Amino acid sequence: MNLAELNQGDSEQARIELLKCCGSSKWVNNILAVRPFSSKAQLYVQAEKIWLELGKDDYLEAFAAHPKIGESKAPVKAKNTENWTRKEQAGMLNAADPLKLELEKLNRKYEKKFGYIFIICATGKSGREMLDLLQQRLENIPLIELRIAASEQNKITNLRLKKMLADA
């Protein structure tokens, strides 16, 4: 989808494409409501502004649209994102099995503690880096961790918006 299609195209198709970037329904609805965008830069600025105005439930909805680190299959809501996810999590491809097992174990611990999956902008990070960050973030209190996870989701959304427009 290019910027012109996002601005003037079918709202339902735009909704489908935007949900691939961010799984928050409210974020998608708010992006659609502020169309048209004069430039890609304006879209990116508005996307972040809208994200920062959302609440915890919206963040949790977006997090739930992601596969866990080490998995590529996204939940049903974010269909056709496996290719993006595979590239984003490329650092896990060469990770040794013990590291993958430790990551899986800590993912469960994280989810139990915070109530949602570990969200990290994995692009460019090795499996070891992701595991180290997961270990560090497990020490956070819930309010701080939610802010960090929301910031990571914002990075992911920005990267995916750029991919969406580049893939056009």
Residue, then its C-alpha position, 0 to 999 in steps of 0.5 A: m500500500n502506498l501513501a496515496e492508497l492509504n489516503q484515498g483507498d478503500s478503508e477496509q483494505a487500509r485497516i487490514e494493512l494498518l493492523k499488520c503494523c499495529g494490532s490496536s484497533k483504536w490506533v488503526n481507527n484513529i489513523l484512518a480518522v486523520r487521513p489524508f497525510s501530506s507525506k510519509a513523515q506526517l504519517y509517522v509523526q501522527a502514528e506516534k502521537i496517536w500511539l502515545e495518546l492510547g491507554k493500557d488496554d490499547y497497548l495490550e491489544a497491540f502486544a497480543a497481535h505479536p508472536k513470542i520471540g522465537e516464533s514467527k506465526a502471529p496470532v490471527k488478528a495480524k494475518n500475513t505478517e510472518n515474513w516481516t516477523r521472520k526478518e525482524q527476529a532474524g537474530m534467533l535463526n542462528a541462536a543455539d538451542p540452549l539459548k532458545l530454551e532459556l528464552e522460552k522459559l523466561n518468556r513464560k516467566y515474563e508473561k506470568k509476571f506482567g500478563y502479556i508477552f515480552i515485546i521488543c523491537a528485535t530488528g538487528k538484535s541477536g538472540r543473546e541480546m534479546l535474552d539479556l534484555l528479557q532478563q533485565r526487564l523481568e526486574n522491572i515493576p509493572l508500570i515501568e515495564l508497560r512503558i518500556a513495552a509500549s515504547e518497543q511497540n512504537k518502534i515496531t509500528n514505525l518500522r512496519l509502517k515504513k515496510m508497508l509503504a516500501d512494499a507497495 
